[in-house]
Amino acid sequence: MTRPNGRTVRDLRRENRTAVLRRLYFDGPMSRFSLGPATGLSSGSISNVVAELVAEGLVEEAGSVDSAGGRPRILLRVAPAGGRMIGVDIGETRVRIELFDLTLTELARAERPLAPSGTGSGRYDVGVVVGHVREGIAEVLREADVPAGALLGVGVGVPGIVEHPEGGGAVVHGQTIGWDAVPLERLLREAVDLPAEVPYRIENGAQTLGQAETWFGAGRDAASAVVVLFGSGVGACVTTDPLGPGRALEWGHLKVRVRGRRCRCGARGCLEAYAGAGALLERWREAGGEPPAGADEETALAALLTAAYPSEGAPDPAALAVLEETAEYLGAGFADLVNLFQPERILVGGWAGLLLGARFLASVEEHARAYALAYPAARVTIGMGMLGPEAVTVGAAILPLADFFARGGRHESPGPAGEPPAWAETVRERAAR
């Protein structure tokens, strides 16, 4: 049956289930009595929806609470065993794969180191990355003894722009890592031994970080936020709906200096050419610094920080100058985010951001407020993310979870498309004249 507003009874049931699941997930445990005013649903609708979700193993009882003058009220929560998700972080130094239950408790993890396919090339072999993901997914399912059919989906965070062509799988345009229109979803489906009905969700790594911090971290309850991913490269995600998807920004390729340093993307003057971890180390070397020979990027960046801010003795002037200059470049980049989006919060994440942020975030903020327009600058809070360097993996796992909730906790894929609305045929006829 179709309602006058175009929604079917099936649509209403899905929306009711979604409302209950989300409320229990973010604010539970809750009683049936509390769920009514929290969701705006009638007591009868709550009873029907809860009965369905309990029967399907998605909701379970979680104790009771005393009520005023009546019997204790049973509390409900989302059942951890109601589903499993895999989150994958395809970073620039490693591939991390984690298996989670429905409440994002980690059940197993696997990591594989990653390096460019040629010295100084900056290019990552797609086959190697796909192989790491294939092996990692098999490893975490085996370790946790979880059947592949129990998965709600696999979320993947990647460096680069992700295209979702109509009727096809996700395609990755990773210019800085040498990926030109890589059909990553198709490659994963061909290589990874998972049932065809298990969905993949592939998005930019900064977007998955923003999703995690918005749902569970320092961005929770913010009306709008920009979450910055500061690692080998630099990216950001802007969110304007706490429960909706964020939008990835290629913030690292914003120009901060005309005819400036050459960036990995091939252009000049990008923020990433001054503020990415690789660029920081390169500038330190050029200034006479000596990063540890043969050290990976994280170890070398920690050495730069120690040289600039030693616990004893005088600081390395080259290291200190590089970090102070970087703080100003980042401050200018933050100011652009403030002026463009006027967010309530700006949050710093990523392994390099977490490593350096506590030491020089105050300086970055000072520059940001000096460069930004006064009105939005006075209303933004700048701080650190809460979820640590592995937040991209958590955010990736949230992608299929969010889809699952949007479907009302149902596993089936959408049905066939119905007849197009009447206006569509009219528009086509006019266009053909």
BAVEXMAR-895734 format. One record per atom (N, C-alpha, C, O): x, y, z. Coordinates in steps of 0.001 Angstrom, whole numbers, plus 500000, padded with zeros to 6 digits. Layout:
# residues N
XYZ/...
END
This chain:
# residues 433
500851498803500000/500000500000500000/500883501241500000/501900501290500692/500479502266499202/501237503502499133/500486504616499828/499291504804499597/501184505364500687/500572506492501374/500511507702500431/501196507727499408/499680508716500782/499570509885499905/500892510590499642/501067511180498576/501814510544500570/503091511225500372/504078510396499560/505229510801499393/503651509242499052/504514508422498210/505239507320498946/505814506435498311/505230507344500268/505904506300501030/504981505104501208/503783505249501449/505567503927501084/504787502708501259/504809502285502719/505581502810503521/503948501324503052/503966500768504409/505339500165504702/505845500260505820/505932499547503686/507278498980503856/508280500076504219/509145499871505071/508163501245503571/509048502370503885/508877502795505333/509861503033506034/507646502891505781/507377503324507157/507945502335508163/508519502734509176/507786501052507887/508340500053508798/509862500159508868/510454500075509944/510488500348507694/511949500492507678/512376501726508474/513328501664509253/511682502836508283/512032504062509001/511850503892510508/512662504383511293/510788503201510911/510565502962512341/511676502094512932/512170502368514025/512061501052512205/513146500194512675/514461500978512752/515224500829513706/514712501796511759/515926502609511765/515949503532512970/516974503657513640/514818504184513252/514749505115514381/515040504405515700/515775504929516537/514473503224515890/514690502485517141/516135502012517238/516761502160518288/516674501445516161/518049500959516191/519036502083516486/519924501931517325/518882503202515801/519806504317516026/519721504848517453/520741505146518075/518506504962517964/518364505496519325/518970504548520350/519647504991521277/518735503254520193/519344502296521114/520868502268520964/521593502108521946/521343502423519731/522779502342519484/523519503510520126/524554503321520764/522985504714519955/523697505895520435/523350506276521868/524177506866522563/522142505948522324/521704506397523641/521284505266524574/520910505520525719/521339504018524100/520900502900524932/521892502575526028/522988503133526068/521497501646526943/520211500934526981/519045501870527332/519207502841528071/517885501553526791/516668502314527039/515497501354527181/515526500234526672/514466501813527884/513251501004528017/512310501298526857/512466502296526153/511333500421526667/510316500668525648/509593501977525937/509256502720525015/509356502257527208/508661503479527604/509454504717527169/508868505695526704/510782504678527320/511620505824526945/511778505955525442/511952507059524928/511719504837524735/511904504877523285/510794505648522584/511025506243521531/509576505643523162/508469506346522524/508754507818522301/508808508268521156/508942508589523385/509214510016523184/510544510282522484/510693511305521816/511515509375522629/512824509591522005/512755509457520497/513508510116519781/511853508604520001/511744508384518551/510523509044517936/510445509184516715/509560509456518770/508319510016518248/507333508967517782/506347509300517126/507578507693518109/506688506610517688/505687506283518783/505948506525519961/504549505737518399/503536505333519370/503999504101520128/504910503397519692/503365503846521266/503733502680522071/503482501389521294/504233500423521432/502418501372520471/502151500189519671/503239499947518633/503659498810518422/503695501018517985/504767500875517001/506053500412517671/506764499560517137/506350500969518837/507550500560519564/507482499074519892/508457498350519693/506354498621520386/506218497211520749/506426496308519535/507123495296519621/505827496672518411/505967495855517206/507401495826516702/507925494763516370/508040496997516645/509408497074516135/510370496323517052/511209495553516583/510246496548518349/511143495878519294/510975494369519213/511964493638519244/509739493891519109/509493492450519012/510201491875517784/510805490805517858/510127492585516657/510810492121515442/512319492079515648/512968491084515324/512873493161516187/514326493261516325/514868492232517327/515953491684517133/514109491976518393/514527490948519356/514490489569518698/515411488771518872/513422489288517939/513303487987517275/514427487765516268/514840486629516040/514923488843515667/515994488730514676/517391488760515299/518389488640514590/517463488920516622/518757488913517289/519512490227517217/520703490269517525/518843491302516817/519505492603516713/519407493409517996/520234494289518238/518416493125518816/518209493821520090/518049492775521181/517470491712520955/518567493083522369/518469492157523495/518202492931524784/518401494144524852/517750492208525797/517503492833527096/518829493090527802/519791492336527656/518851494189528580/520089494577529271/519774495019530692/520197496093531120/519021494184531433/518694494515532807/517393495278532905/516606495300531958/517163495907534056/515918496633534290/516197497863535131/517262498005535732/515205498753535159/515307499976535958/513978500186536661/512919499904536099/514032500681537891/512803500916538644/511977502005537988/512516502953537418/510662501860538073/509753502880537566/508960503453538727/508880502844539793/508375504624538520/507634505292539586/506295504596539806/505359504766539024/506217503816540870/504949503208541255/504526502008540452/503383501568540578/505400501457539627/505006500305538831/506083499247538820/507031499292539605/505925498288537915/506918497230537791/508201497776537174/508152498764536441/509338497163537452/510598497606536822/510481497537535301/509830496645534757/511114498481534629/511083498518533170/512321497823532623/513442498051533076/512082496966531634/513178496232531002/513958497182530082/513372497909529280/515273497160530214/516135497957529344/516527497141528118/516695495924528195/516670497817527007/517031497190525739/518301497802525196/518594498972525443/519052497008524456/520254497515523800/520450496763522477/519858495709522249/521287497327521624/521669496626520399/522549495440520781/523483495588521569/522260494276520232/523004493057520572/524343493042519855/524379493136518628/525449492925520590/526771492902519942/526893491820518879/527538492026517851/526277490666519124/526395489542518185/525429489641517010/525324488709516212/524721490768516900/523742490900515829/524333491064514440/523612490979513447/525629491296514358/526269491451513055/527761491658513206/528246491942514301/528494491517512109/529948491721512086/530289492631510904/529664492548509847/531285493496511093/531759494362510010/533271494307509962/533930494084510978/533812494510508776/535257494622508612/535583496043508164/534949496583507257/536583496641508815/537094497942508414/538511497787507898/539330497106508516/538805498413506769/540126498326506143/540669499739505956/539991500607505407/541887499958506412/542576501232506203/543738500986505251/544754500409505638/543585501429504000/544692501369503045/545444502688503193/545125503680502538/546449502679504069/547223503877504312/548415503948503378/548470503248502367/549359504793503723/550545504943502876/551777504299503493/552865504349502919/551603503689504674/552700502932505277/552280501503505613/553133500641505826/550968501247505663/550500499891505991/549052499726505571/548339500698505322/548634498464505500/547222498130505328/546774497474506630/547356496482507069/545738498037507239/545224497496508499/543811496991508267/542989497678507661/543531495784508750/542216495155508613/541734494780510002/542452494107510741/540523495204510375/539965494867511683/538541494337511522/537772494801510681/538222493359512350/536887492769512405/536206493242513681/536789493163514762/534983493732513565/534240494275514700/532895493583514840/532350493046513875/532363493604516073/530977493190516253/530086494406516063/530570495480515703/528788494248516301/527840495305515988/528046496550516842/527637497640516444/528674496407518010/528937497565518873/530371498055518736/530868498783519595/531037497657517652/532394498098517307/533440497664518323/534450498344518508/533202496537518981/534253495897519763/535146495126518796/534653494348517979/536451495339518886/537374494661517984/537454493171518321/537676492796519472/537271492339517312/537342490892517486/538666490312516983/539141489303517505/539254490942515982/540537490470515439/541100491562514541/540365492414514041/542436491522514341/543056492492513445/544238491868512728/544822490886513186/544574492460511597/545747492036510834/546360493285510207/545650494226509854/547681493284510073/548380494410509455/549408493891508464/550001492830508660/549607494647507409/550624494341506419/551374495633506095/550742496648505804/552710495617506140/553458496834505785/553304497145504308/553094496254503485/553411498427503990/553223498869502624/554297499890502286/554596500776503086/554864499766501119/555893500695500662/555712500928499177/555180500066498478/556153502099498671/556066502343497230/556774501254496444/557729500651496933/556308501000495228/556840499903494422/558209500194493841/558866499281493343/558660501444493889/560000501788493403/560587502883494259/559840503718494770/561864502915494433/562503503902495279/562161505307494802/562445505685493666/561547506067495698/561193507444495376/560042507592494402/559713508714494017/559412506484493985/558363506588492971/557049507093493545/556280507761492855/556791506767494824/555524507142495436/554337506347494914/553196506647495267/554581505328494074/553501504547493485/553309503237494250/554272502572494631/552047502889494463/551720501687495218/551106500659494282/550141500944493572/551674499468494289/551228498398493406/549832497946493816/549628497482494938/548884498081492914/547492497739493220/547363496262493573/546629495905494495/548069495406492847/547992493977493122/548480493628494516/547906492765495180/549540494296494964/550058494056496319/549017494469497352/548761493733498306/548415495645497168/547409496133498118/546215495184498178/545752494837499265/545716494762497020/544581493840496985/544951492523497666/544139491947498389/546168492049497437/546624490819498094/546659490965499604/546262490050500326/547137492122500095/547152492360501545/545736492341502117/545501491761503177/544799492971501420/543416492993501906/542832491580501897/542162491182502850/543080490825500831/542574489451500742/543092488612501904/542320487936502584/544396488659502126/544993487861503200/544510488325504572/544242487505505450/544400489641504755/543985490170506049/542556489807506396/542264489466507543/541650489875505410/540257489507505676/540157488032506044/539456487670506988/540854487187505303/540841485757505631/541403485517507028/540896484672507766/542453486261507395/543090486062508700/542167486448509850/542058485700510821/541496487606509763/540663488029510894/539420487160511020/538972486894512136/538848486708509898/537696485810509995/538093484474510612/537351483898511408/539269483993510232/539755482725510784/540073482866512275/539729481993513071/540724483956512645/541119484148514043/539908484253514961/539918483705516063/538860484956514513/537662485139515339/536630484038515127/535593484026515790/536904483113514208/535991482019513890/534608482559513508/533583482121514030/534613483518512587/533381484140512107/533160483731510653/534060483901509831/531991483197510317/531728482852508913/531567484108508072/531020485109508535/532044484052506841/531979485223505963/530551485692505746/530308486884505552/529602484760505777/528214485126505561/527615485957506670/526536486524506497/528297486048507825/527789486851508944/528128488326508794/527673489146509591/528916488674507789/529346490062507625/528220490944507103/527507490574506170/528069492115507716/527165493130507185/527801493855506012/527103494420505170/529127493839505959/529816494489504862/531264494748505198/531709494519506322/531997495231504206/533401495590504343/533544497053503957/533207497442502839/534044497863504884/534308499266504604/535795499468504376/536618498871505070/536146500306503408/537547500510503045/537826502005502938/537122502729502233/538870502465503653/539334503838503530/540585503873502669/541512503095502894/540625504771501677/541729504813500716/542234506247500565/541486507192500816/543494506422500158/543959507760499794/543513508100498379/543693507296497465/542944509262498191/542515509648496857/541032509933496763/540298509845497748/540607510275495565/539206510582495284/538507509291494872/539026508533494052/537332509043495440/536579507822495144/535367508181494296/534542509013494674/535282507541493155/534159507727492236/533218506536492373/533657505391492483/531924506820492365/530912505763492446/530065505818491177/528972506383491188/530563505235490080/529819505306488827/528513504535488909/528427503514489591/527498505027488212/526197504365488224/526308502981487606/526793502821486487/525854501995488348/525868500632487842/527209499931487925/527362498827487403/528198500563488584/529515499940488693/530084500102490084/529549500859490895/531181499389490370/531820499467491673/532678500708491804/532930501417490830/533125500958493036/533908502147493337/535235502147492576/535898501118492440/535599503334492087/536840503544491344/537659504590492098/537126505618492515/538958504326492271/539816505207493046/540761505976492131/541454505396491296/540774507298492309/541694508183491602/542704508690492636/542494509729493262/543788507953492806/544803508290493809/546036508858493146/547024508148492958/545992510112492795/547066510720492012/548403510676492734/549440510462492106/548389510877494062/549652510932494807/550290509564494986/551472509478495320/549526508482494769/550109507143494906/550139506410493562/550392505207493509/549884507137492493/549991506546491161/548818505687490744/548964504829489873/547638505898491354/546448505130490977/545580505982490057/545058507017490472/545427505550488817/544629506274487840/543394505446487499/543470504474486749/542246505851488067/540975505158487815/541082503658488101/540759502830487249/541537503321489303/541671501917489702/540300501378490116/539693501922491038/539790500320489462/538482499749489816/538598498869491061/538466497648490988/538844499502492188/539212498757493398/538114497806493852/538405496679494252/536867498238493798/535802497345494268/535744496076493418/535618494976493955/535833496222492110/535805495037491243/536989494125491538/536832492905491588/538174494704491733/539362493897492016/539219493144493337/539615491983493445/538653493811494332/538457493139495625/537427492024495505/537619490945496066/536354492266494793/535331491223494640/535895489999493923/535525488868494237/536782490224492967/537375489103492237/538394488346493080/538567487140492910/539070489051493990/540185488436494708/539807487883496074/540358486871496506/538869488538496762/538557488181498151/537437487154498177/536426487305497491/537627486105498979/536672485010499051/535539485359500018/535528484911501165/534583486170499536/533413486534500323/532161486287499487/532221486345498259/531029486011500133/529786485838499380/529452487089498568/529768488207498976/528819486893497433/528506488009496542/527592489033497203/527612490206496830/526788488605498184/525842489541498800/526482490428499861/525838491365500332/527731490162500255/528401491020501231/528815492322500538/529616492286499604/528290493462500973/528584494714500272/529950495292500641/530452495075501744/530534496021499710/531733496812499958/531331498286499968/530496498720499174/531943499055500887/531800500509500873/533201501095500882/533946500907501844/533564501794499834/534907502343499685/534807503857499644/534084504422498824/535554504518500552/535536505977500616/536942506486500933/537825505715501308/537129507769500780/538394508409501129/538700508217502615/537797508273503449/539971507993502944/540349507744504333/540018508884505270/539654508646506422/540135510129504802/539761511261505649/538272511235505959/537854511624507050/537464510776504995/536021510690505226/535704509638506278/534836509858507122/536388508503506245/536121507480507258/536592507942508633/535945507643509636/537717508671508694/538157509253509966/537108510216510492/536768510184511675/536590511080509612/535568512024510032/534312511325510524/533684511771511484/533941510225509866/532761509461510294/532953508930511705/532042509009512529/534135508390511988/534404507831513310/534388508912514388/533751508736515426/535078510021514156/535141511082515157/533779511739515369/533480512202516470/532955511783514328/531630512388514452/530677511486515215/529889511963516032/530742510188514958/529854509259515655/530273509024517099/529428509001517994/531572508849517335/532007508376518653/533077509227519323/533366509016520501/533669510171518624/534828510876519157/534569512321519504/533502512672520007/535561513164519228/535504514559519634/534502515368518825/534196516501519199/533980514824517724/532984515534516937/531556515189517296/530619515730516709/531379514291518259/530029513868518639/529227515067519150/529724515872519938/527994515170518694/527048516223519070/527379517582518458/526688518559518748/528410517677517622/528698518941516945/527755519110515759/527527518160515009/527212520295515586/526333520551514453/527107520483513141/526561520068512118/528375520889513165/529231520807511981/530672520691512445/531056521252513472/531458519963511681/532859519763512062/533690519505510817/533192519001509811/534971519862510905/535955519464509911/536992518626510636/537592519071511615/537200517407510149/538196516509510746/539366516408509777/539194516051508611/540551516725510271/541756516769509450/542544515483509626/542814515066510752/542910514859508529/543767513671508546/545172514114508157/545414514549507032/546086513994509106/547461514467508931/548377513255509085/548644512802510198/548857512733507946/549750511582507964/550857511783506958/551468512851506926/551136510786506133/552105510969505052/551650512109504154/552460512917503701/550360512166503903/549752513272503188/548800513999504111/548795513775505322/547990514876503527/547074515700504309/545709515682503638/545612515877502426/544659515451504408/543308515483503880/542344515962504940/542756516239506067/541069516066504606/540075516535505569/538703516026505166/538486515589504036/537786516093506118/536391515704505898/535510516732506590/535755517089507743/534493517206505898/533549518146506500/532223517430506714/531729516743505821/531649517596507905/530360516989508235/529403518075508699/529773518951509481/528183518009508215/527145518947508648/525935518231509229/524980518871509669/525978516905509229/524922516084509819/525602515037510675/526289514166510141/525431515093512009/526154514167512888/525945512698512555/526831511886512824/524804512326511978/524545510924511651/524679510641510165/524564509489509744/524917511661509370/525019511475507934/526470511345507500/527381511555508301/526688511003506241/528060510871505744/528732512230505609/528079513224505293/530021512267505848/530770513486505617/531179513593504157/530879512713503349/531863514677503830/532339514879502469/533847515062502498/534359515949503181/534550514229501762/536008514310501733/536449515568500992/535851515957499988/537496516192501501/538069517384500884/539526517108500546/540267516585501379/539940517449499348/541358517346499006/542077518600499516/542693519353498761/541967518780500822/542498519978501490/544018520078501343/544567521177501272/544687518941501297/546136518954501175/546628519567499879/547803519915499760/545729519702498900/546138520254497615/545604521668497391/545573522186496274/545181522270498514/544925523696498522/546261524426498376/547251524016498982/546307525481497596/547579526165497342/547870527181498448/547057528059498737/549049527041499059/549449527964500111/550634528840499696/551029529751500424/551199528549498511/552321529356498050/552408529273496525/552578528187495970/552293530395495863/552385530421494406/553818530069493995/554788530588494548/553921529170493009/555225528688492535/556059528133493697/557274528323493755/555387527452494606/556070526897495773/556681525534495494/556985525202494348/556856524760496534/557482523451496428/556620522520495576/555396522640495526/557300521594494910/556602520601494101/555937519575495017/556586519011495899/554652519336494807/553890518362495601/553936516995494933/554283516885493757/553590515965495673/553515514615495104/552499514522493983/552606513658493113/551502515416494000/550476515376492960/550984515938491640/550329515783490609/552146516591491659/552712517168490455/552592518677490386/553326519317489634/551676519264491157/551497520716491159/552478521362492147/553191520674492879/552494522674492148/553372523416493060/552548524155494111/551416524577493873/553170524294495287/552592525138496317/551483524531497133/550820525258497874/551237523217497041/550173522571497829/550534522565499313/551709522525499680/549513522604500150/549726522503501590/550468521221501933/551340521226502802/550132520120501261/550779518835501542/552285518880501291/553036518143501930/552739519740500362/554168519852500072/554933520507501211/556163520505501218/554201521075502184/554832521710503339/554463521010504652/555253521007505595/553273520423504713/552774519918505986/552633518406506074/552466517885507177/552694517673504958/552662516217505036/553907515697505730/554948516355505709/553818514529506342/554957513992507096/556187513833506208/557296514168506622/555998513321504983/557118513155504077/557773514487503742/558998514588503684/556942515516503519/557479516838503201/558215517444504390/559245518094504216/557698517237505585/558381517723506795/559786517158506895/560734517899507157/559931515867506692/561240515222506799/562173515689505693/563368515884505918/561626515868504505/562453516350503390/562965517761503673/564127518068503409/562100518610504206/562525519975504524/563555519998505645/564449520844505655/563431519068506591/564430518978507676/565793518588507104/566815519159507485/565805517622506196/567067517231505568/567690518408504806/568892518658504897/566857519111504064/567358520245503287/567940521334504184/568847522061503779/567414521443505404/567895522455506344/569104521983507149/569590522697508025/569590520767506846/570768520254507545/570471519242508629/571385518797509324/569202518865508790/568854517863509797/569260516470509372/569551516237508199/569283515547510308/569713514182510024/568714513181510597/568904512682511706/567656512887509852/566728511834510300/567467510503510434/568449510277509728/567015509620511324/567687508325511501/567767507556510187/566767507420509483/568937507060509861/569135506331508605/568282505068508590/568284504302509554/567558504851507505/566767503644507328/565489503579508138/564782502573508095/565175504647508885/563981504632509730/562725504826508892/562763505480507850/561605504253509350/560344504509508662/559869505919508988/560451506606509827/558807506339508314/558350507726508420/557943508095509844/558234509196510310/557272507179510531/556808507487511880/557980507661512836/557981508582513654/558983506781512740/560158506882513603/560933508162513307/561394508841514224/561073508489512014/561817509686511634/561100510953512096/561749511912512515/559769510966512022/559029512152512461/559137512324513972/559222513449514464/559133511214514711/559333511291516160/560719511852516486/560881512601517449/561717511483515676/563069512014515874/563110513516515609/563797514255516312/562370513968514589/562286515401514310/561684516146515490/562177517207515872/560643515608516058/559990516234517197/560933516300518400/561003517318519088/561654515206518646/562602515171519767/563732516176519559/564172516828520505/564198516298518315/565275517250518020/564829518687518244/565604519515518722/563582518981517899/563076520345518055/562743520677519497/562896521819519930/562286519675520242/561878519898521634/562534518863522537/561840518003523079/563854518924522715/564554517913523515/564235518060525000/563968519159525486/564267516946525704/564048517004527154/565236517632527866/565090518199528949/566408517531527260/567615518146527812/568412518784526684/568374518317525545/569128519842527002/569990520467526021/569243521400525084/568032521597525195/570010521974524149/569457522953523214/568739522253522065/569135521162521657/567680522878521543/566975522284520404/567788522389519127/568644523263518989/567513521493518200/568105521568516870/567428522730516143/566227522672515878/568183523790515815/567543524968515205/566858524662513877/565831525262513559/567415523731513095/566794523382511815/565442522710512037/564463523043511370/565387521761512977/564129521062513272/563089522029513815/561922521979513425/563514522911514717/562592523865515316/562041524822514261/560847525124514256/562914525303513361/562472526227512322/561471525564511380/560488526188510981/561718524289511020/560811523574510130/559437523435510778/558420523658510121/559396523070512054/558113522891512724/557389524217512905/556168524272512762/558104525270513211/557457526566513379/556865527060512056/555765527611512028/557603526859510964/557088527245509656/555875526397509289/554899526903508733/555941525104509602/554827524201509317/553577524611510080/552471524548509542/553746525031511329/552599525477512125/551903526652511450/550676526745511481/552675527551510840/552048528689510168/551324528249508898/550221528718508619/551935527354508130/551258526856506932/549952526151507304/548921526366506666/550001525317508329/548787524630508763/547760525629509280/546565525490509016/548221526631510012/547297527656510496/546585528359509351/545385528623509426/547331528664508287/546712529285507119/545702528327506484/544629528750506053/546047527031506428/545112526045505891/543864525912506745/542760525782506216/544028525944508072/542880525905508974/542004527138508763/540777527043508785/542632528289508558/541869529519508347/540986529407507113/539857529897507107/541499528761506066/540678528557504872/539470527678505186/538370527936504700/539675526638506003/538551525788506394/537521526587507195/536316526419507010/537999527450508078/537100528281508881/536299529217507983/535082529330508128/536971529880507066/536292530845506204/535313530182505243/534240530723504976/535681529004504720/534836528330503739/533626527658504359/532522527754503822/533822526965505506/532769526108506057/532196526600507379/531135526140507803/532883527528508032/532429528055509324/531984526937510272/530868526970510790/532853525950510498/532457524806511324/532431525148512811/533036526119513264/531712524318513541/531704524453515002/533019523951515599/533509524492516591/533586522906514982/534838522329515483/535752521962514331/535292521578513256/537058522083514567/538080521499513704/538880520539514569/539370520914515634/539012519291514107/539674518246514884/540846517681514097/540756517486512885/541933517421514787/543148516908514161/543289515422514469/543249515019515632/543454514604513423/543667513169513582/544749512698512635/545457513503512030/544871511388512512/545947510807511717/547189510633512577/547382511360513552/548034509664512216/549164509340513089/550123510521513259/550629510745514359/550382511280512190/551302512415512302/550661513557513082/551327514229513870/549364513773512861/548676514816513606/548655514536515090/548843515447515896/548430513284515464/548411512930516883/549805512999517492/549955513329518668/550829512690516694/552199512739517188/552651514176517436/553278514472518453/552330515057516507/552808516432516591/551816517382517244/552209518401517811/550536517051517166/549499517999517548/549601518537518957/549515519746519168/549782517655519924/549819518106521304/550959519086521535/550864519957522400/552045518949520762/553213519806520948/553035521174520303/553422522187520886/552453521218519103/552401522528518452/551021522953517965/550916523864517143/549946522303518462/548599522695518061/548273524125518499/547569524844517790/548780524538519663/548503525902520130/549047526935519148/548409527960518906/550217526669518585/550797527582517607/549985527582516318/549758528641515732/549544526404515867/548697526306514679/547415527108514889/546999527865514012/546796526940516050/545550527651516330/545755529159516334/544909529904515840/546875529609516888/547166531049516914/547245531615515493/546688532674515207/547938530902514615/548031531357513227/546676531289512536/546327532179511761/545910530233512814/544602530077512173/543688531247512507/543024531787511622/543648531638513757/542768532736514166/543257534073513596/542460534973513331/544565534188513412/545095535424512837/544761535545511355/544538536650510860/544725534415510638/544478534440509202/542996534390508849/542610534830507766/542159533864509740/540746533677509430/539943534949509676/540391535858510375/538744534998509087/537816536080509389/537418536013510864/537250534931511427/537271537183511473/537104537242512926/535826536558513401/535846535859514414/534712536748512687/533441536211513180/533445534691513250/533192534145514324/533727533964512136/533738532493512253/534886531986513123/534754530947513770/536017532707513148/537150532266513965/536813532297515448/537306531468516213/535990533229515854/535622533337517267/534663532244517699/534453532038518894/534079531540516737/533055530541517059/533487529107516803/532694528181516975/534737528914516393/535221527563516135/536100527100517291/536841527885517882/536003525821517599/536882525182518573/537853524290517814/537437523485516981/539148524428518098/540178523627517440/540786522691518467/541253523138519515/540785521398518179/541292520432519156/541737519137518491/541768519020517266/542076518178519328/542557516891518857/541417515886518763/540460515950519535/541521514956517814/540609513832517764/540811512933518973/541852512981519629/539807512113519261/539841511281520466/540162509816520191/540531509093521116/540034509363518959/540002507923518699/541339507316518309/541405506122518017/542398508101518296/543721507545518072/544046507304516619/543240507607515740/545239506752516353/545707506586514981/544963505524514182/545150505433512968/544119504714514835/543407503652514136/541962504021513813/541157503161513456/541644505304513940/540261505731513747/539780505538512315/538580505388512088/540695505538511341/540274505328509949/539641503957509794/538645503808509086/540215502945510456/539668501596510369/538281501523511000/537376500888510459/538122502182512152/536812502212512805/535794502895511902/534680502405511717/536198504040511340/535286504750510448/534921503944509222/533790504017508743/535874503170508706/535584502326507545/534533501277507901/533644500993507098/534629500701509096/533641499703509517/532268500322509719/531252499641509576/532229501618510052/530947502296510246/530181502416508936/528951502463508947/530884502467507811/530208502665506525/529153501598506254/528006501955505985/529486500291506312/528424499292506109/527425499267507261/526260498922507060/527870499631508474/526948499672509606/525890500749509389/524708500519509648/526307501928508914/525350503004508652/524343502589507585/523157502899507695/524810501893506556/523898501399505523/522899500392506092/521717500402505745/523398499525506970/522558498509507598/521455499168508421/520297498754508357/521814500195509194/520804500919509964/519802501614509043/518602501614509314/520294502206507957/519409502914507028/518393501968506398/517301502390506018/518748500694506286/517810499684505765/516922499115506863/516179498161506636/517002499702508055/516187499208509152/516702497923509744/515943497177510364/518007497643509561/518572496417510109/518236495191509292/518268494075509810/517916495377508030/517596494239507159/518755493977506216/519429494905505768/518978492717505921/520104492315505095/519807492360503607/520729492420502793/518544492331503243/518250492200501825/518641493469501077/518636494568501631/518977493289499815/519311494422498966/518027495072498488/516965494450498521/518114496324498042/516904496987497558/516255496227496407/516938495604495594/514949496288496351/514213495601495304/514350496310493974/514994497355493892/513754495759492933/513841496381491613/513168497741491598/512216497999492334/513684498588490750/513132499941490660/511711499885490112/511389499068489249/510869500775490636/509496500829490169/509378501700488929/510379502110488342/508152501973488544/507915502823487382/508396504235487674/508230504713488796/508989504916486697/509420506293486919/508215507193487121/507132506886486624/508377508307487845/507252509222488049/506792509818486725/507540509856485748/505538510286486714/504948510782485474/505716511960484904/505828512093483686/506253512826485779/506943514015485276/508195513647484478/508606514406483601/508813512482484771/510047512108484081/509807511918482591/510619512341481769/508686511281482241/508358511080480826/508073512413480143/508461512622478994/507391513315480852/507105514641480293/508393515394479973/508522516013478917/509352515328480915/510624516027480698/511363515437479506/511925516174478697/511366514113479391/512040513468478256/511413513894476920/512119514143475942/510075513974476899/509386514387475667/509747515805475284/509967516094474108/509810516698476268/510153518095475972/511594518199475489/511897518984474590/512482517406476085/513891517462475702/514101516947474286/515056517339473616/513207516062473824/513359515467472494/512842516372471375/513073516093470198/512150517445471730/511569518320470706/512666519052469939/512371519835469035/
END
